[in-house]
Amino acid sequence: MRMLARREHGTQELTAKLIAKGVDEQVAATVVAELRSRDLVSDQRFVEALIAARVRRGYGPLRIRHELQRRGIQPSLVEQCVDAHDPVWLDRLQQVWSKKFAGVAPKNYTEWTRHARFLQHRGFSAEQIKQMIRYEH
């Protein structure tokens, strides 16, 4: 219960944490199933909380998707909650870019690639970056 009091957990993540603390696999699965039936553990709430936290930190849809998949969230739930083609991601990209580069457009190709690498590392797609940052040869 202490783990749940700190933050939301996904079912697979919570099961793995219990096993790592020495709880038998069957017991851990039973406990997590019981917590799920009481709605104390919810993958949906976990996904919503993680997305909100990562958006606040300036991460894009690709990085958030990858993290959710790595944490064992069902692909259908990930697809439902993180639509990389949603126009709102361009707004987030604009905010992240403006904060990092003060909204100053790259003057040459070297600067453009530096901007693009930063944004790709944050989890934005090449297509989104090309829409956002224009570079004239």
N, C-alpha and C positions, 0 to 999 in steps of 0.2 A: 504494500500500500504506500510505503514511503516513495517508491519509484514513481508511482502514479500521481502523488501529490506534487511533485516537482514540475512535471510536464506530461503532455500526451505521449503515449507510446503506441506503436503499431503492434498487432498481435504477434507477428513473427519476431520483432525486435524484443518484446517483453519475454517471450518464451526463451529466446537465446540468452537474455540477461539472467533469467532464473537458472538456466542450465549452467551458465558460467559461474554462478554462485554456489553450485554443488547440488542443486535440486535435481531429482531424477526426471528424465525426459517425460515419462508418463504423467507424473505428478504435475510438472510444469504445464503440460498440455491441458490437463484437467483444470488446473487453477485458472489458466488464461481463458478457457472455454466458459468457466463459471463467471469470471469477471466480464466477459463479453455478453453473456446472457443477462447480466445485471446492468448492462450498458455503462460499465465503468471503464472499459477499453473499447475503443472504436477506431477502426482504420480510417473511416471518413473524417472524424475529428482530427486525427493525427495528421492526415494529408492537408487539411485546411490550415492547421496550425503551422506546419512546416512550410507550406507555400507562403503564408503571410510573413513568417520570420525571414525567409530567404528573399522575398521581394523587398522587404525593408532594408536588407543588406545589399541590394542592388544586383541580385542574380537574375539571370534570364531563364526562359522556359526549358532550354535543353539541359542546363545544369540541374535545375530542379527536378526534371523528369529522371535524369540519371540517378540522382540521390534517392528519390523515391523507389526506383527499381532496385537499387542496391540495398535498400532497407527492407526489401521483401514485400512491397505493396503490389497487389494484383495489377497487371498491365491494363485491364479494363478500367479500373478506378483511376489510374494515372492518366489515361487518355481522356477520361471524363473530366478530370479536374484541371489538367494542364493542356490547353489548346495553344500550341505554338503559333498558330495562324491568327490568333485573336489580335485585333488592332491595338488593344491596350498595351501589348508588349512593345510596340513602337514608342509609345509615350514613356514607358519605363526606360527603354533604351536611350531616349532623348535626355531623360533626367540623369541617368548614370553617366552618359557621355559629357553632358554639360558640367556636372560636378567635377569630373576628373580633368577635363580639358578646357574648362571655363567657356565652353561653347565656341572656341576658336577653331575654325576649319583647318585641316592640314594643308600646308603650303606646297608640299611635294609628295612624291610617292613613298618615300621613306617614312615620313610622318604619318601618312595614311595607313601604312602597314602597322605602325606602332599602335595607332588608335584601334585598328581592326583586331589586332592580336589581343589587346586588352579586353575588348568587348566580347570576342569569342571565348576567352578564358572565363568571362563572367556568365557565359551560357546563352549568348545570343547567336542566331544563325547568320551565315554569310549573307543570305538574302536580306535579312533585316538590316544588317550593317550597311550593305550597299544602298538600301533605300534611304538610310539615315545620313550617311556621310558621303558626300559627293567629292570626287577628286577629278579635276580637269587636267588632262595630260599636257 
